[in-house]
Amino acid sequence: MAITPKSRLILALDVTDRKEALHIVLSLGDIVDAVKVNYPLVLSCGLGIIGEIKKHTNVIADFKVADIPNTSRLICEETFKAGADAVICQGFTGRDSVEACVAVARGYGKEVYVVTEMSHPGALDFLQPHAMELVDLAKSAGASGIIAPATRPERLSLIRKRAGDLKIISPGVGAQGGDAAAAVRAGADFVIVGRSIYNAKDPYQAAIDFTEQLRR
């Protein structure tokens, strides 16, 4: 099942404690469209944490899968069996590796998002010069969408024009300096927010504040 934009807000759950993670998920109710989990949480709590979070909301596994096709296939199979709705993979490994991820996702009725340009400064070194090629690869490989930076809305706008019907998830809102509303205006379907929500005094209200920004 595809993750559809309602609030347009995805929570990046970059914590490592199981109780804390589940408390945050429960406290946000149905505000967010999905929770994005990364290696720190899964390495700390085990792959089962995906299924626990899935009981409450959609789960995106931000594993940035980047390996040969067979290994990528195995990673995606275990991740989807655990309950994830989507997997994020890297495109720089080439078409065959991305296609392996997409094939597994289709078998489970799930989604794959391909990184085109990350939100941190280091993305300018190697990823940015090839971002448009990675967009084209994601389209031709049959991915559901791509990752493009909220921290650089001018780049996001260019990527949106190239992406066609691909969904765009934009990280970097909040602590990294990206603006939620600006990212959506530039073409993002979803924005990712982490620390600015779960480290807030009132995470629920912080999430509401972001959703209100996204409606403007």
N, C-alpha and C positions, 0 to 999 in steps of 0.2 A: 504494500500500500504506500502511495506517495505521501510525503509530508507536505501538507498544504499550508499556505500562509494565512493565518487568522490574525494573531497578534503581531506577526512578523518577527517575534523575539525568540531567540535561542539562547539558553543559558549554558555557558561554558563552566562545567563543574570541575575546576582544577584544584580539588582538595584530595587528601589521601586517607581520610578517616571515614569508615563506613557509616557510623552513626551520624556524623556531621553531614555527610553527603545526603543520606536519606532524610534527615531533618530539613535540609534546605529544599529538597525536592517537594516534600510534603507541605512546607510552609508557603510555597508558591502556587499551590493548587493547580488550576488549569490556565494560568496566565500565559505561560510560555508554550510555543508550538513544539519544542523539543528540548532535550537536554543533551549537550555534547560532552561525552566522556573521553578522557585521554589516557595515555599510558600510566601516569602516576597513580590514578585512582584504581585502575584495573590491576596494576602490579601489586598494589598494597592490599586490595580486597579480594582479588580473584575475578575471573571472568563472570562469575555469578552475579556480580553487582549490576551488570547490564539488565538481567532479568528482573532484579528487584526494582530498579528504576522504571523499567518498562511497564510495571503494574500501574504506574501513575501517569506516565507521559511517553511520548516518542523518544527514542534514543538514537543519537548519531555517534558512531564510533570513530573518533578522530585519530586513527592509527597511522595516517599518512603512509599507507602501504606502499612500499618501494622495493620490490624484489623481482626475481625471475618469475615468469608466469605460474609455474607450479606452486612455488612458495606463496605467491600472492593469492592463488586459488585456495590453498589450505587455510591461510589467515582469514580470508573472507568467509569460508564455510564455517569455521568455528565461531566467528563473530556473529553471523546470522543465526546459527543454531542457538546461540546464547540469548537471542531476542532482539538484536539491534535492527533498527529500521533502515539505516544507511551506514555506509562506510566511506571515509575520505581516503583517497589514494593520491600518490604523486604521479605526474605524467611524464617526468623526465626519464623514467625507466623505459619508456617506449610503448608503442601501440599494443604489442602482444601482451604486455603485463597489464595494461589498463583493460584490454578486452577480456582478459582472464577474470578480473574483478567484476566486470559488467556481466559476464556470462553466469557467474555464481549468483549475483544479485537477482538477475532475471529468474533464475530457478527458484528462488525463495520469494519472489514478488517484492523485492526490496530495491534500494537505490544506491548509486555510486556517485560521489562528487569528486572531481579532479581539481587539485591545486593548480592554479595558474600563476598567482602572485601572492605571496604572504604579506602580512601586515607589518613586520618588523623592518628596521633599516637594512639589515643584511640581505633582504630580498632583492635589493637593487643590484647586488653584486653579480648574481647569475640568473635568477629567475626572471626578473623584469625584462631583460633583452629578448627572452623567448616566450613571454606570456601569451602573445597572440597565436603562436604556433601550438601552445598547449591548449588554448581554447579550441582551435581547429581539431586537434587530436581528440579532445573530449567529445566534440560533436560527432566526429566520424566513428568513434568507438562505441557510441550509443549511451554515453553517460547521462544521468538525469540532470546533472548540474555541475557547477564549478565553484571554486573558492577564489574570491577577489577582494582586495583590501579596502576596508572602510577608512583607513588612515590616509588614503590617497584617492579622494573622490574623483579627481580628474582622470586618474588611471581607471578607476572603476567605470566611469562613463564610457571610455574608449572600449573597455572590455565588454561592456553591455552591448554596444553596437555590433561587436564581432560575434557575440554569443548567440544571437538569434533567440530561439525558444528555450535555451538552457536556463534552468533556475540558477540564481546566484546567491550564495551565502557569503556574507561579509564579516570577517573578524576584525577586531581592533577597536571596537567601540568602548568608550569609558576610560579605563586605566591607561590604554595605549594612545588615547587622544582622539580617536575617531568619533564623529558625530552621527548619531543614529538617523536623524531626519535627512541629513545631507547624503548619507549612504543610500537611502531609499530613493531620494530624488535622482541620484546618479545611476540608479538601475538595480539596486539590490532587492531581492525578494525577501530575504531574511537578514537580520543583523545578529551578531554574536556578542553577548555581554557576559562577563564573568565576575571579576573582583568587585566591580562597581555595584553589583547586586548582592552577592553573598557576603561581602565584607561590610555592607551598609548596616547601620544601626537597626533599620527596619527593612529587611530584604524584600518583603512583600510590597511595601510602598515604593521602594526603589524600582522594582519591576513594573509597577503600575505607572510610575513616572516615565519610564522608557517607552511603554506602550502609548502613552499620551503624546510623546514626542513623535512617534511614528505615524500618528494619525494626522499631524499638522500638515 
